[in-house]
Amino acid sequence: MSETELDDVETLADLADLAREAAQDDDSVLVFIEQEDSWFAVIRVDGEDDPRIFVSDGAAAARSSYGSVLTDELVERVGDSDFDDDFDALVSELDEEDAESQTDGQADEEDEEEDDRAAAGPGGVPVGPLGDCELLADLGVAARELLDLSGEGAVPGDALTEIAEALGCGEVLEAVR
């Protein structure tokens, strides 16, 4: 584990290349990013595979330069896979719900729009955890633990410390802070 300067990182590919340069052989590399106790991210780079990303709060991360690189990538990945596959089914469900709710009135519509805005941050990035919560499971940090460390009231710096401790590198993390 070492501290790395991120000034020249403009894309996820730049970050992945930087991580690969730090790797010994084809070992996995973990990148921890923390922004002023508002969010944290863990990026895992395994050889030449696409980086796996977890962000503790997508909407908060989207408001920062480093975080927006990650959240843009995650939103694009979700948009390209899950949303496209289920789009027709979603449209059908929404059409059925609209037909049923015609009698509920406009107040319900306004409430739903408010809920949608509250659940998304800049660029429609969701509030709360975003990405691959399983990226550390084989290293001893289960998805549920990672999500709990990202929950409401969690402190990102403390969460990264707990993750590093679980991975056996807590002292090294503290040394680079």
C-alpha positions as CSV (number, residue, x, y, z in Angstrom):
1,M,0.0,0.0,0.0
2,S,1.3,3.4,-0.9
3,E,0.0,6.9,-1.4
4,T,-0.4,7.9,-5.0
5,E,-0.8,11.3,-6.6
6,L,-4.0,11.5,-8.6
7,D,-3.5,14.9,-10.2
8,D,-3.0,13.4,-13.7
9,V,-6.0,11.0,-13.4
10,E,-8.8,12.2,-15.6
11,T,-10.5,8.9,-16.4
12,L,-11.1,5.5,-14.8
13,A,-8.7,4.0,-17.4
14,D,-6.0,6.4,-16.1
15,L,-6.7,5.3,-12.5
16,A,-6.6,1.6,-13.5
17,D,-3.3,2.1,-15.4
18,L,-1.8,3.8,-12.3
19,A,-3.0,0.9,-10.2
20,R,-1.5,-1.7,-12.6
21,E,1.9,0.1,-12.5
22,A,1.8,-0.3,-8.7
23,A,1.0,-4.0,-8.9
24,Q,3.6,-6.7,-8.2
25,D,3.2,-9.3,-10.9
26,D,-0.5,-9.7,-11.6
27,D,-1.6,-9.2,-8.1
28,S,-4.8,-7.4,-7.3
29,V,-4.5,-3.7,-6.5
30,L,-7.0,-1.9,-4.2
31,V,-7.4,1.9,-4.4
32,F,-9.0,3.7,-1.5
33,I,-10.3,7.2,-2.1
34,E,-11.9,9.3,0.6
35,Q,-13.3,12.8,0.3
36,E,-13.5,14.9,3.4
37,D,-15.6,12.4,5.3
38,S,-18.5,12.7,2.8
39,W,-17.9,9.5,0.7
40,F,-15.3,6.8,0.1
41,A,-14.6,4.5,-2.8
42,V,-12.8,1.2,-3.3
43,I,-11.5,0.3,-6.7
44,R,-10.2,-3.1,-7.4
45,V,-7.9,-3.8,-10.4
46,D,-7.2,-7.4,-11.2
47,G,-4.6,-7.7,-14.0
48,E,-6.1,-6.5,-17.3
49,D,-9.7,-7.0,-16.2
50,D,-12.0,-4.0,-16.0
51,P,-11.8,-2.3,-12.6
52,R,-14.5,-3.1,-10.1
53,I,-15.8,-0.1,-8.2
54,F,-17.7,0.6,-5.0
55,V,-18.7,4.1,-3.9
56,S,-20.3,4.6,-0.5
57,D,-22.6,7.5,-1.7
58,G,-23.0,8.0,-5.4
59,A,-24.6,11.4,-5.2
60,A,-22.0,12.8,-2.8
61,A,-19.2,11.4,-5.0
62,A,-20.7,12.9,-8.2
63,R,-20.1,16.4,-6.8
64,S,-16.3,15.9,-6.7
65,S,-13.9,15.6,-9.6
66,Y,-12.5,12.1,-8.6
67,G,-15.9,10.8,-7.6
68,S,-17.6,11.9,-10.8
69,V,-15.1,9.9,-12.8
70,L,-16.3,6.8,-10.8
71,T,-20.0,7.6,-10.7
72,D,-20.2,8.4,-14.4
73,E,-18.6,5.0,-15.2
74,L,-21.0,3.2,-12.8
75,V,-24.1,5.0,-14.1
76,E,-23.0,4.2,-17.7
77,R,-22.4,0.5,-16.8
78,V,-25.9,0.2,-15.3
79,G,-27.5,2.0,-18.2
80,D,-25.8,-0.2,-20.7
81,S,-26.8,-3.5,-19.0
82,D,-29.6,-3.8,-16.5
83,F,-31.7,-0.9,-17.7
84,D,-31.6,-1.8,-21.4
85,D,-32.4,-5.5,-20.7
86,D,-35.5,-4.7,-18.7
87,F,-36.7,-1.5,-20.4
88,D,-39.7,-3.1,-22.2
89,A,-40.9,-4.8,-19.0
90,L,-40.5,-1.6,-17.1
91,V,-42.5,0.4,-19.7
92,S,-45.3,-2.1,-19.5
93,E,-45.4,-2.0,-15.7
94,L,-45.4,1.8,-15.7
95,D,-48.2,1.9,-18.3
96,E,-50.3,-0.5,-16.1
97,E,-49.6,1.6,-13.0
98,D,-50.5,4.8,-14.8
99,A,-53.8,3.3,-15.9
100,E,-54.5,2.3,-12.3
101,S,-53.5,5.6,-10.8
102,Q,-55.5,7.8,-13.1
103,T,-58.1,8.1,-10.4
104,D,-55.5,9.0,-7.6
105,G,-55.0,12.6,-8.8
106,Q,-52.1,14.9,-9.4
107,A,-51.0,15.1,-5.8
108,D,-49.7,11.5,-5.9
109,E,-47.8,12.4,-9.1
110,E,-46.1,15.3,-7.5
111,D,-45.2,13.2,-4.4
112,E,-43.6,10.6,-6.7
113,E,-41.6,13.3,-8.6
114,E,-40.3,14.7,-5.2
115,D,-39.3,11.2,-4.1
116,D,-37.4,10.6,-7.3
117,R,-35.5,13.9,-7.0
118,A,-34.6,13.1,-3.3
119,A,-33.3,9.7,-4.3
120,A,-30.9,11.1,-7.0
121,G,-28.1,13.6,-6.9
122,P,-26.3,15.4,-9.7
123,G,-26.8,13.9,-13.1
124,G,-29.4,11.4,-11.7
125,V,-26.7,9.5,-9.7
126,P,-28.4,7.7,-6.8
127,V,-28.0,8.7,-3.2
128,G,-26.3,5.9,-1.3
129,P,-24.0,3.0,-2.2
130,L,-23.3,2.4,-5.8
131,G,-21.3,-0.3,-7.6
132,D,-20.0,-3.7,-6.9
133,C,-20.5,-4.4,-3.1
134,E,-19.0,-7.9,-3.7
135,L,-15.5,-6.7,-4.8
136,L,-13.9,-7.5,-1.4
137,A,-15.9,-10.6,-0.5
138,D,-13.1,-13.0,-1.5
139,L,-10.7,-11.0,0.7
140,G,-12.9,-11.3,3.8
141,V,-15.1,-8.2,3.7
142,A,-18.7,-9.4,2.8
143,A,-21.1,-7.3,0.8
144,R,-23.3,-6.8,3.8
145,E,-20.4,-5.4,5.8
146,L,-19.4,-3.0,3.0
147,L,-23.0,-1.8,2.7
148,D,-23.2,-1.3,6.5
149,L,-20.1,0.8,6.5
150,S,-21.7,2.9,3.8
151,G,-25.0,3.4,5.6
152,E,-26.5,6.5,7.0
153,G,-24.4,8.0,9.8
154,A,-21.3,6.0,8.8
155,V,-18.0,8.0,8.7
156,P,-16.0,7.3,5.5
157,G,-12.7,7.6,7.2
158,D,-13.7,5.1,9.9
159,A,-15.1,2.8,7.2
160,L,-11.9,2.7,5.3
161,T,-10.0,2.1,8.5
162,E,-12.3,-0.8,9.3
163,I,-11.9,-2.2,5.8
164,A,-8.1,-1.9,5.9
165,E,-8.0,-3.6,9.3
166,A,-10.1,-6.5,8.0
167,L,-7.7,-6.8,5.0
168,G,-4.7,-6.8,7.4
169,C,-3.3,-3.5,6.2
170,G,-4.7,-1.0,8.7
171,E,-1.2,0.2,9.8
172,V,-0.2,0.9,6.3
173,L,-3.3,2.9,5.6
174,E,-2.7,5.0,8.7
175,A,0.9,5.6,7.6
176,V,-0.2,7.1,4.2
177,R,-2.9,9.3,5.6
